[in-house]
C-alpha cells in the first residue's frame, strides 16, 4: 500500500489526475497568447491548436469515463480505502 505526500493511493491519484480540471487553463493561456501575438503570424495557429487539444481532451475523457469510473468504483468497494491516510 504505497502512499505519496498527500496520503492518497495510486489508483486515486491516477483517477483524479485523469479526470481533474482540464480545459479552462488551456483556454485562458490561448487567450493570453492570442492577445500577446495581436494579429502576428501564428496567432490563428495557437488558437486552433488549443481548440483541437481541448476538443480531443473532452472526447478522450468522455469516452473513458464509464470504464475508468467503473474500475475505480470496484477498487474502492474492494479495498475500502476510507480517507486513505497512513
Protein Blocks (a to p, Z undefined) as FASTA:
>chain_A
ZZdfkopafklmmmmmmmmcfklmmmmmmmmmmmmnnopahjlmmmmmmmmmmmmmmmmm
mmmmmmmmmmmmmmmmmnononopZZ
